[in-house]
C-alpha cells in the first residue's frame, strides 16, 4: 500500500488526493481497494482538522442548483 500513511502536511494531503484519484475505481477487496478505504479515512480526518468548510454563499448556492437543473433566471419568475 504505497499511499497509506499519516497525513501531516499539505504535501501529504495533496499526495493522498492524487493517489485516491489513481485508484478510485479499485475493486473493494483488492489491495488498492483497501488502500483507497484507508486513504479516504485519512483525508477526511485531515480535512476535518485543517480545511474549514463554512457555509456556501446563498446566491452561489442558488446559481449552482440552477446550473445543475439547467434552469435560467427566467425559469424562476412565476
C-alpha positions as CSV (number, residue, x, y, z in Angstrom):
1,X,0.0,0.0,0.0
2,X,2.1,2.8,-1.4
3,X,-0.1,5.8,-0.4
4,X,-1.5,4.8,3.0
5,X,0.5,6.8,5.5
6,X,-0.5,9.5,8.0
7,X,-1.3,13.0,6.6
8,X,0.6,15.7,8.5
9,X,1.3,18.3,5.9
10,X,-0.3,19.9,2.9
11,X,2.2,17.9,0.7
12,X,1.0,14.7,2.3
13,X,-2.6,15.8,1.7
14,X,-2.1,16.5,-2.0
15,X,-0.2,13.2,-2.4
16,X,-3.1,11.3,-0.8
17,X,-5.6,13.1,-3.0
18,X,-3.6,12.2,-6.1
19,X,-3.3,8.6,-5.1
20,X,-7.1,8.4,-4.4
21,X,-7.6,9.7,-7.9
22,X,-5.3,7.0,-9.3
23,X,-7.1,4.1,-7.5
24,X,-10.6,5.5,-7.3
25,X,-12.2,2.6,-9.2
26,X,-10.4,-0.2,-7.5
27,X,-12.3,-3.3,-6.5
28,X,-13.4,-3.3,-2.9
29,X,-11.5,-6.3,-1.7
30,X,-8.3,-5.7,-3.7
31,X,-5.2,-4.3,-2.2
32,X,-5.9,-1.0,-4.0
33,X,-9.5,-1.0,-2.7
34,X,-8.2,-1.4,0.9
35,X,-5.7,1.3,0.4
36,X,-8.4,3.6,-1.0
37,X,-10.6,3.0,2.0
38,X,-7.7,3.9,4.4
39,X,-6.7,7.0,2.3
40,X,-10.3,8.3,2.3
41,X,-10.5,8.0,6.1
42,X,-7.1,9.8,6.5
43,X,-8.2,12.6,4.1
44,X,-11.5,13.0,5.9
45,X,-9.7,13.3,9.2
46,X,-7.1,15.8,7.9
47,X,-9.9,17.9,6.3
48,X,-12.0,17.9,9.4
49,X,-9.0,19.4,11.3
50,X,-7.4,21.6,8.6
51,X,-9.9,22.6,5.9
52,X,-12.7,24.9,7.0
53,X,-15.8,24.2,5.1
54,X,-18.1,27.0,6.2
55,X,-21.4,27.7,4.6
56,X,-21.9,28.5,0.9
57,X,-22.9,31.9,-0.2
58,X,-26.7,31.7,-0.6
59,X,-26.6,33.3,-4.1
60,X,-23.9,30.9,-5.2
61,X,-25.9,28.0,-3.9
62,X,-28.9,29.1,-5.9
63,X,-26.8,29.6,-9.0
64,X,-25.2,26.1,-8.5
65,X,-28.6,24.5,-8.2
66,X,-29.9,26.3,-11.3
67,X,-26.9,25.1,-13.2
68,X,-27.4,21.5,-12.1
69,X,-31.0,21.6,-13.2
70,X,-30.5,23.5,-16.4
71,X,-32.6,26.4,-15.2
72,X,-32.3,30.0,-16.0
73,X,-33.3,33.2,-14.1
74,X,-36.4,33.4,-16.3
75,X,-37.5,29.9,-15.1
76,X,-37.6,31.3,-11.5
77,X,-40.2,34.0,-12.4
78,X,-43.7,32.8,-11.7
